Structure formats: C-alpha cells, structure tokens
Amino acid sequence: MEQLQVKDVSVTYPGRTRTEQVHALDHIDLTINRGDFVVALGASGCGKTTLLSLMAGFISASSGDLLLGGRAIQGPGSDRGVVFQKHALLPWLSVMENTEFGLKLQGVPKAERRDRAARNLALVGLQDFHKHMIYQLSGGMQQRVGIARALTCNPAMLLMDEPMAALDALTRETIQELLLDVWQKTQKMFFFITHSVEEALFLASHLIVMSPRPGRITHRYELDFNKRFLQTRDARAVKSSPDFIQMRETVLGIIYGDERAGEAQKELSHV
Ligand SMILES: Nc1ncnc2c1ncn2[C@@H]1O[C@H](COP(=O)(O)OP(=O)(O)OP(=O)(O)O)[C@@H](O)[C@H]1O
C-alpha cells in the first residue's frame, strides 16, 4: 500500500553558539495514506518546513525513521513532487518545456513526455498555454504550472510548502478549488503547509496543528469540508457554515495561544 510513515522523528539543528541546539522537531509520528490530504498548520518556527524537507529527502532526521511504501527515504526522488511558494520555474523555457523538464532529465522520449505533460497541463486548466513563456503568465497561472510540473513525473506524493502565500485572495481561492479537483482525480498523498487557518480547514482531510520549541504535533483532526465542497461546488457556503466557523475559532485559539506563549518566552529571555 502507498503510505508515508514518519516514525518517532526528531531533528536538531546547530544553534548560534557551539553549545546551543534548535530542537526543530521532537518525536514526530505521522502516517499519510493514499488519498489523504494532510495539512500542517502552526506558528512560525514550529518545524513545518523541516518536516516537509524530511519527506522530500532534502535533509535527514537526527533520529527516527521516514518510510515511503515501506522503504527508507534517503534523498529526493521522482516518487515525490514538490511545489514551492516561489514556483522555481525556468523563465527562459515555455510552459510545456517547464512541465516536461523532470521527464527530460529522466531521458523519457519526447513524444511520451509531451503527452504526459499535456495531460497534467489540462488537469490544471492550462491546455491552451503550452507555448507561452513563463513571464507572460500571472502568478496564479505560474503556480498551476508548478503543480503540473510536480505531477508530471507521476509521484506518489505531492509536497507543497505554502504554495498560495504569494497569491491575491481571489486567485488563492481559485487555486484551492483546483487543488481539491486535482486531489480527487489523482488520489495521491498530499502534504500541504499553510499559515491560513481557513485554507487549512477547507483543504485538509487530515489537519495537524504544530507548536514550536520544540516542534511537536499537538492536535490532529479529521475533516470533511473538502468533500463538502467537491459535492456542492459552493466554497462560500462551506466556509460560512457554523461548524466551519466554530472549527476556525478553535484552531485560531490553539495557534494564538502558542504565539502568545512564544512571545512571552522571548520577553523572558530578554530580562
Ligand atoms: N538550517 C537551519 N539551521 C538552524 N536552524 C534552523 C534551520 N532551519 C530551520 N531552523 C530552525 O528550526 C525551527 C523550525 O524551522 P522551520 O522552518 O521548519 O519552521 P516553520 O514552521 O516552517 O516556520 P515558518 O512558518 O516560519 O516557515 C526554527 O526555529 C528555525 O529557526
């Protein structure tokens, strides 16, 4: 079965002095199954990006294990697609050339890679933009190319680090809906980081809330607001429903509690 397992993982970075250490993640356990849309939410510095970087294979754990399909993650691989906030597209290449880039590096023949890239560009609504250059696209369209590119190597898992953060509110909502469509159609494992509580509640099938110093998962929720949207196509109705608003207040309370605790700790350390 396709599954990502994070087993008792801790990450410690060197601090500013020789003796200081930053406990970025502390004994994290998390299982992501095929078809799960896991969203990580939490105050700045709680270790969200560190967790994603472990899954991507960009960094190694100080202790514990990360397994994908039962095999230890030992570095980046085409079984995991990554979408960043800054889409990291190559501006001198066209939309098609950017999307097929990973397959070209793998030596996939041109006809096959064009076909696979075209299918994923259609999935994100860019079927009419193959020949456009990246600089001719809006921020939202560039982010769609980033998603299509990440999907084109057919990864088991899509890892997204605040991919909507630089988008205006309206575009952000459109891309949220697009992402839910892509999730429903592909049934891949999604791991998504955001600072927006509303975005997290709307997208997640599984929400984890993290707290900093040391980075821990403090709360876990199973949600179905995403399925409600996919059934009704009415995002406004979902986001203004009483249980959505109540959940938003609960999660905001958890996060602001953390941030206030963090501020108090900083103030104390200045005394
Ligand atoms: N390479 C590094 N060296 C030292 N400390 C690091 C390094 N990367 C991250 N940290 C520290 O580890 C902690 C967790 O960082 P991380 O970026 O994972 O958190 P985050 O929740 O993603 O934060 P943000 O929401 O601000 O992006 C922070 O205290 C950060 O300063």
The ligand as an ORCA input file, in Angstrom:
! r2SCAN-3c Opt
* xyz 0 1
  N      19.214     25.124      8.643
  C      18.857     25.513      9.870
  N      19.780     25.758     10.834
  C      19.434     26.118     12.075
  N      18.156     26.283     12.483
  C      17.186     26.062     11.572
  C      17.484     25.674     10.230
  N      16.307     25.540      9.544
  C      15.338     25.824     10.429
  N      15.848     26.147     11.641
  C      15.104     26.457     12.874
  O      14.275     25.328     13.154
  C      12.997     25.753     13.630
  C      11.914     25.198     12.694
  O      12.052     25.838     11.430
  P      11.059     25.566     10.193
  O      11.488     26.455      9.067
  O      10.973     24.128      9.956
  O       9.685     26.073     10.820
  P       8.339     26.527     10.075
  O       7.222     26.096     10.956
  O       8.350     26.036      8.677
  O       8.474     28.101     10.085
  P       7.777     29.189      9.108
  O       6.306     29.030      9.307
  O       8.288     30.494      9.617
  O       8.235     28.872      7.717
  C      13.045     27.270     13.684
  O      13.375     27.653     14.996
  C      14.143     27.631     12.692
  O      14.756     28.855     13.060
*
